[in-house]
Amino acid sequence: MTTRIKPTMAAVTLTLACLVAPAPSATADTAGVQDRFTPGAPGVGDPYFPEEGNGGYDVGHYDLALDYDPASNALVATARIKARATQDLSRFDLDLKQLTVTGVEVDGRAAAFTRAGQELIVTPRRGLRKGKTFTVTVAYAGTPKPAERPDLGTFGWIRTPDGAYVVCEPDGASTWFPSNDHPTDKATYTYRVTVPEGTQVLSNGVPGGEWTRGGKSTFVWKERSPMASYLAMLAIGKFTVQKGETESGIPVVTAVAPNRADELKGIHEGTIQAIDWEEKVFGRYPFASTGGIRVGVDVAFSLETQSRPIYGYKPDTATIVHELAHQWFGNSVSLSRWKDVWLNEGFATYAEWLWDEQHGGPTVKQTFDNLYGKGDNWPYYDELWIKRRTGDPGTDELFTITPYWRGGLTLHALRERIGDKAFFALIKVWTRANRDGNVTTEQFVALAERISHQQLDGLFNAWLYTKEKPATW
């Protein structure tokens, strides 16, 4: 994610994104289920977001059929979720805020369901054995509303004059579809979105076809690589679209709202240039397509939605480089817990600085020295060196400059310690070894130590887990 913050320095550009169904009657199949099966946990145990995600199953694929009317903001939808039980399940939860559920089935049979806050609690007619693959179908409807956070503002489902778009980090996916809404449960996606004729739909991944019947158009998009729920994206409205491909042959789809037509060329060409460079530095691009979407309303942040970022304001080169760096750091290599967000934002920020270094701007060392040398009269001094820890910033501080800038500074301190050869080898091994997976800071430290043949506890402790400015490391 990038957030618009204007630091007062020349050498650094920051771009910082209850209805209740009748319970089924007891039968020989259900008698004694509670003796053999247990409920899945209502959260995955992330201390920052204890209600997000759910235990007892792993989602493999979301098939989302959405019928949306931009004029009324009315959504009628069906989610078909393929999952595998990871324990003997008597019931399980899905995350879903606001919208009204009208029916739930598990493997084609009606299931009981209740609502408790954001939890949709599903009780199938039969317990689900550990290892069993099952399909849960949820019919739901309503008028989706955005989420609000003091540190982020508005996110989730956001209306525009001719449609809507969704940006979900960190927990906005559950505002528009039932999900296991935590980065540790990545899945593939199919979207089938029906809108009034003349309206367009863009999303993650690659197009899977479109057709028009009876005054309505349906657009299919498919994301075939595993994706965290907060990276799921739709952009609904009218767009000018440009297509192309990168040097290595990756398809590029770039789209802008009509009132942003003058930005199309810069975003499209900037995307290709950034991906071509980032593949050389980070390794092979991890997804089947790339691009970007510029929505028609200005908001304070952009988001690295998988394969195709959404830009909430006119992106400069640094913003494009930042969001596309996230395709490796955050999207392909994803967090296991939100406290490690510096692994996303620190790397994306470092990509900006590295781009400058290799394209005629200040070296990363100059950027590092500029930030490190600021005195306590600098407006951002307390945020970097006094208030919070980079490796555990706190729920309300996830998207402040600490995990961004100090995360980037941490990486450069590491680069200076282990040398360029080991540092750039580390980056490529990290992205290749953890592609489509989830990681922790401890794993990164262990890999850095293995590649560099150095003990690095002191360095990472100083930069990640103490608040003050490191004097030595």
C-alpha positions in Angstrom: 0.0 0.0 0.0 1.1 3.5 -0.6 -0.2 6.5 1.5 0.3 10.1 0.5 2.7 11.7 3.0 4.8 14.7 2.1 8.1 14.5 4.0 10.1 17.7 4.2 13.3 16.4 2.5 14.6 16.4 -1.0 16.3 13.0 -1.2 13.4 10.7 -0.4 10.0 10.3 -2.0 7.6 8.3 0.2 4.7 6.4 -1.4 3.4 4.9 1.2 -2.7 0.5 1.0 -28.9 -12.1 11.5 -30.9 -14.3 9.7 -31.0 -17.8 11.2 -31.9 -20.8 9.0 -33.8 -23.6 10.7 -31.5 -26.1 12.1 -31.7 -29.5 10.3 -33.5 -32.2 12.2 -31.4 -34.8 13.8 -31.0 -38.0 11.8 -28.8 -41.1 12.0 -26.2 -39.1 10.1 -26.1 -36.2 12.6 -26.7 -38.0 15.9 -23.6 -37.9 18.0 -21.8 -35.5 15.6 -20.7 -33.3 18.5 -19.1 -36.3 20.2 -16.9 -36.9 17.2 -16.4 -33.5 15.7 -15.5 -30.1 17.1 -16.1 -26.5 15.9 -13.5 -24.6 13.9 -11.9 -21.6 15.6 -13.6 -18.2 14.9 -10.2 -16.6 14.3 -6.7 -17.7 13.3 -5.1 -16.2 16.3 -3.5 -13.1 14.8 -3.1 -10.7 17.8 -3.6 -7.7 15.7 -6.9 -9.0 14.2 -8.2 -11.7 16.5 -11.6 -12.0 14.7 -10.1 -12.3 11.2 -9.7 -15.7 9.5 -11.1 -18.9 10.8 -9.8 -22.3 11.9 -10.6 -25.9 10.8 -10.4 -25.6 7.1 -8.3 -24.3 4.2 -9.9 -22.6 1.2 -8.7 -23.7 -2.2 -10.9 -21.6 -4.5 -13.5 -18.8 -4.4 -16.1 -18.7 -7.2 -17.9 -15.4 -6.8 -21.0 -14.6 -8.9 -22.0 -11.0 -8.4 -24.9 -9.0 -9.9 -24.4 -5.3 -9.2 -26.5 -2.3 -10.0 -24.4 0.9 -9.7 -27.4 3.2 -9.6 -28.9 1.6 -6.4 -25.7 0.0 -5.0 -27.7 -3.2 -4.8 -25.6 -6.4 -4.8 -27.1 -10.0 -5.2 -24.4 -12.6 -5.0 -23.5 -16.3 -4.6 -20.2 -17.5 -3.3 -19.1 -21.0 -3.9 -16.1 -21.8 -1.8 -14.1 -25.0 -2.2 -12.2 -25.9 1.0 -10.5 -28.8 2.8 -11.2 -29.7 6.4 -8.0 -29.5 8.6 -9.8 -31.1 11.5 -12.9 -33.1 12.2 -15.4 -30.2 11.9 -18.8 -30.0 13.4 -19.2 -26.4 12.2 -17.1 -23.6 10.8 -17.1 -19.8 10.4 -16.7 -17.5 7.5 -16.1 -13.7 7.8 -18.9 -11.6 6.4 -19.9 -8.1 7.5 -23.1 -6.2 6.8 -24.7 -8.2 4.0 -27.8 -10.5 4.5 -27.4 -14.2 4.0 -30.4 -15.9 2.4 -29.2 -19.5 2.3 -26.2 -21.8 2.9 -25.4 -25.2 1.5 -22.6 -27.6 2.1 -22.0 -30.1 -0.7 -25.4 -29.3 -2.1 -27.4 -29.9 1.1 -29.0 -27.1 3.1 -26.9 -26.2 6.2 -27.9 -24.3 9.3 -26.3 -20.9 9.8 -26.3 -18.1 12.3 -24.7 -14.6 12.4 -22.6 -13.3 15.3 -20.9 -10.0 14.5 -18.8 -10.5 11.4 -19.0 -14.3 11.9 -21.2 -16.4 9.6 -21.4 -19.7 11.5 -22.2 -22.7 9.3 -23.3 -26.1 10.7 -23.5 -28.8 8.0 -25.9 -31.7 8.2 -22.9 -34.1 8.7 -19.6 -33.5 10.3 -16.7 -33.0 7.9 -13.9 -35.4 8.4 -10.3 -34.1 8.5 -8.9 -34.1 4.9 -12.3 -34.0 3.3 -12.8 -31.5 0.4 -16.1 -29.8 0.5 -18.0 -26.9 -1.1 -20.0 -24.3 0.8 -22.4 -22.1 -1.2 -23.6 -18.9 0.3 -26.4 -16.8 -1.2 -26.4 -13.2 0.0 -27.5 -9.7 -0.9 -27.6 -6.1 0.3 -26.0 -2.7 -0.3 -22.2 -3.1 0.5 -20.7 -0.3 2.5 -17.1 0.6 3.0 -15.1 -0.1 6.2 -13.5 2.7 8.2 -10.3 2.8 10.2 -8.8 5.9 11.8 -5.4 5.2 10.4 -6.6 4.3 6.9 -9.8 6.2 6.3 -12.2 4.5 3.9 -11.6 1.1 2.3 -13.5 -1.9 1.3 -16.4 -1.4 -1.2 -16.3 2.2 -2.3 -18.9 3.7 -4.7 -18.0 5.9 -7.6 -20.3 8.1 -9.8 -20.6 5.2 -12.3 -19.8 2.1 -10.3 -17.6 1.0 -7.5 -14.2 -0.3 -6.6 -12.8 -2.4 -3.8 -9.5 -2.1 -1.9 -9.5 -4.5 1.1 -6.3 -4.2 3.1 -6.2 -5.2 5.9 -9.7 -6.7 6.6 -12.1 -5.3 4.0 -12.8 -8.5 1.9 -15.5 -9.5 4.3 -17.5 -6.4 3.4 -18.4 -7.9 0.0 -17.9 -11.7 0.1 -17.8 -14.5 2.7 -14.2 -15.4 3.2 -11.5 -16.8 5.5 -10.2 -13.2 5.7 -6.6 -13.6 6.7 -3.4 -13.7 4.6 -2.5 -17.2 5.8 -5.4 -18.8 3.8 -4.6 -17.9 0.2 -6.7 -19.3 -2.6 -7.4 -18.9 -6.3 -10.4 -16.9 -7.5 -13.0 -16.8 -10.3 -15.2 -13.7 -10.6 -18.4 -13.6 -12.6 -19.7 -10.1 -12.4 -23.0 -8.9 -14.0 -23.6 -5.2 -14.5 -25.8 -3.0 -16.7 -24.9 -3.0 -20.4 -22.3 -0.3 -21.0 -20.5 -0.8 -17.7 -17.2 -2.5 -17.5 -15.6 -4.8 -14.9 -11.9 -5.3 -14.2 -10.3 -7.5 -11.6 -7.3 -9.6 -10.6 -5.7 -12.1 -13.0 -6.7 -12.7 -16.6 -10.0 -12.2 -18.4 -12.1 -15.3 -18.9 -14.7 -14.0 -21.3 -17.6 -11.6 -21.4 -21.1 -11.5 -22.9 -24.2 -9.3 -23.1 -27.8 -10.5 -22.8 -31.0 -8.7 -22.0 -29.4 -5.4 -21.2 -26.8 -6.8 -18.9 -23.2 -7.6 -19.4 -21.2 -10.4 -17.6 -17.4 -10.2 -17.2 -15.3 -13.2 -16.0 -11.9 -12.8 -14.5 -9.7 -15.6 -13.1 -6.8 -15.3 -10.6 -5.0 -18.7 -10.9 -2.2 -18.0 -8.4 -2.9 -18.2 -4.7 -4.0 -14.8 -3.3 -4.7 -13.4 0.1 -8.3 -12.2 0.5 -7.3 -8.5 1.2 -5.8 -8.4 -2.4 -9.1 -9.3 -4.1 -10.2 -6.5 -6.2 -13.0 -5.2 -8.5 -13.3 -2.0 -10.5 -16.7 -1.4 -11.9 -17.6 1.6 -14.2 -16.4 3.0 -17.5 -12.7 2.7 -18.4 -10.3 3.3 -21.2 -8.2 0.2 -21.5 -4.7 -0.3 -23.0 -3.0 -3.7 -23.5 0.6 -4.7 -24.1 3.2 -6.9 -22.6 6.5 -6.7 -20.8 9.9 -7.6 -22.1 9.5 -11.2 -20.8 6.0 -11.5 -22.4 3.8 -10.9 -19.4 0.4 -9.5 -20.5 -0.3 -6.0 -19.3 -3.8 -4.6 -18.9 -4.0 -0.9 -17.8 -7.3 1.0 -17.3 -8.2 4.5 -16.4 -11.5 6.2 -15.7 -12.6 8.6 -18.5 -11.7 11.7 -16.4 -8.1 10.3 -15.9 -7.5 9.6 -19.6 -4.4 11.8 -19.6 -2.8 9.4 -17.1 -3.1 6.2 -19.1 0.1 6.5 -21.1 2.2 7.2 -18.0 0.8 4.3 -16.0 0.9 1.8 -18.8 4.5 2.6 -19.9 5.6 3.0 -16.3 4.2 -0.4 -15.4 6.2 -2.1 -18.2 9.4 -0.3 -17.3 9.0 -1.1 -13.6 8.3 -4.8 -14.1 11.2 -5.2 -16.6 13.6 -3.7 -14.0 12.1 -5.5 -11.0 12.4 -8.9 -12.7 16.1 -8.3 -13.0 16.4 -7.4 -9.3 13.8 -9.6 -7.6 13.5 -12.6 -9.9 10.8 -13.9 -12.2 7.5 -12.0 -12.0 5.2 -14.3 -10.0 1.8 -13.9 -11.7 0.2 -14.4 -15.1 -0.6 -10.7 -15.8 0.1 -7.2 -14.6 -1.1 -3.7 -15.2 -2.9 -1.0 -13.1 -6.2 0.7 -12.6 -6.7 4.4 -12.0 -10.1 5.1 -10.5 -12.0 8.3 -11.2 -12.1 9.6 -7.7 -9.1 10.7 -5.7 -8.4 8.9 -2.4 -5.5 9.1 0.0 -3.9 5.7 -0.9 -3.2 3.2 -3.6 -3.1 -0.6 -3.1 -1.1 -3.4 -4.5 -4.1 -5.6 -5.4 -2.7 -8.8 -6.9 -1.4 -8.5 -10.5 -3.1 -5.2 -11.1 -2.7 -2.3 -8.5 -5.5 0.2 -7.9 -4.2 3.8 -7.9 -6.2 6.3 -5.8 -4.3 9.3 -7.0 -2.1 10.1 -10.0 0.9 7.7 -9.5 4.4 8.9 -10.0 7.2 6.5 -10.9 8.0 5.8 -7.2 4.3 4.8 -6.6 4.3 2.5 -9.5 7.6 0.9 -8.5 6.3 0.5 -4.9 3.0 -1.1 -5.7 4.5 -3.5 -8.3 7.3 -4.5 -5.9 4.5 -5.7 -3.6 3.7 -8.3 -6.3 6.8 -10.1 -5.0 6.8 -8.8 -1.4 3.4 -9.2 0.1 1.4 -10.7 -2.7 3.5 -13.8 -3.7 5.5 -13.9 -0.5 2.8 -13.1 2.0 2.6 -12.4 5.7 1.8 -15.1 8.3 0.9 -12.4 10.8 0.2 -8.7 10.5 2.9 -7.6 12.9 5.5 -8.5 10.2 4.1 -5.9 7.7 7.6 -4.4 7.4 8.4 -7.4 5.2 5.9 -6.0 2.7 6.3 -2.2 3.1 10.0 -2.1 3.9 10.8 -4.0 0.7 8.5 -1.9 -1.4 10.0 1.3 0.0 13.5 -0.1 -0.6 12.5 -0.8 -4.2 11.8 2.9 -4.6 15.2 3.9 -3.3 16.9 1.2 -5.3 15.2 2.4 -8.5 16.5 5.9 -7.8 20.0 4.5 -7.3 20.0 2.7 -10.6 18.2 5.4 -12.6 20.3 8.5 -11.9 18.9 9.5 -8.5 20.5 9.5 -5.1 22.1 6.2 -4.0 20.4 4.2 -1.3 23.3 5.1 1.0 22.6 8.8 0.5 18.9 8.2 1.2 19.8 6.2 4.3 22.3 8.8 5.6 19.7 11.6 5.0 17.1 9.8 7.0 19.4 8.6 9.7 21.0 12.0 10.1 17.8 13.9 10.7 17.6 15.7 14.1 14.8 15.6 16.6 13.3 18.8 15.2 12.4 16.9 12.0 8.6 16.3 11.9 9.0 12.5 11.4 11.7 12.0 14.0 9.5 10.6 16.7 7.7 8.2 14.4 11.0 6.7 13.2 13.0 6.6 16.5 10.7 7.1 19.5 7.1 5.8 19.2 7.1 2.3 17.9 9.0 -0.8 16.9 9.3 -1.6 13.2 8.8 -5.4 13.7 5.8 -5.0 15.9 4.3 -1.5 15.3 0.8 -2.2 16.6 -2.6 -2.6 15.0 -3.3 1.1 14.5 0.2 1.8 13.2 0.5 -0.8 10.5 0.6 1.8 7.7 2.7 4.5 9.3 6.2 5.5 8.2 7.8 3.2 10.7 7.3 -0.1 8.8 7.9 1.8 5.5 10.9 3.9 6.1 12.5 2.2 9.0 11.7 -1.1 7.2 13.7 0.2 4.3 16.5 1.4 6.5 16.6 -2.0 8.1 17.2 -3.6 4.7 20.0 -1.2 3.9 21.7 -1.7 7.3 21.6 -5.4 6.3 23.0 -4.7 2.9 25.9 -2.8 4.3 26.6 -5.5 6.8 26.6 -8.5 4.5 27.6 -6.9 1.2 25.9 -6.5 -2.1 26.6 -10.0 -3.4 25.0 -11.7 -0.5 22.2 -9.1 -0.2 21.0 -9.3 -3.8 21.3 -13.1 -3.7 19.2 -13.1 -0.6 16.4 -11.2 -2.3 16.1 -13.6 -5.1 16.3 -16.7 -2.9 13.6 -15.2 -0.6 11.2 -14.6 -3.4 11.8 -17.9 -5.2 11.8 -20.2 -2.1 8.6 -18.6 -0.7 6.6 -18.1 -3.8 2.9 -18.4 -3.2 3.6 -19.0 0.5 3.5 -17.2 3.9 6.5 -16.1 5.9 7.6 -14.5 9.2 10.5 -12.2 10.2 12.2 -15.1 11.9 12.3 -17.0 8.6 13.9 -14.0 6.8 16.5 -13.6 9.5 17.4 -17.3 9.3 17.8 -17.1 5.5 19.9 -13.9 5.8 22.2 -15.6 8.2 22.4 -18.8 6.1 23.3 -16.9 2.9 25.7 -14.4 4.6 27.3 -16.9 7.0 26.9 -14.2 9.7 25.1 -13.9 13.0 22.6 -11.1 12.6 20.5 -11.2 15.8 22.0 -7.9 17.0 21.3 -6.0 13.8 17.7 -7.2 13.5 17.0 -6.6 17.2 18.3 -3.0 16.9 16.4 -2.1 13.8 13.1 -4.1 14.4 12.5 -4.5 18.1 13.9 -1.4 19.8 12.3 2.0 19.4 15.4 4.2 19.6 17.7 5.0 16.8 20.4 2.3 16.5 23.8 3.5 17.4 25.6 0.3 16.3 24.4 -2.9 14.7 
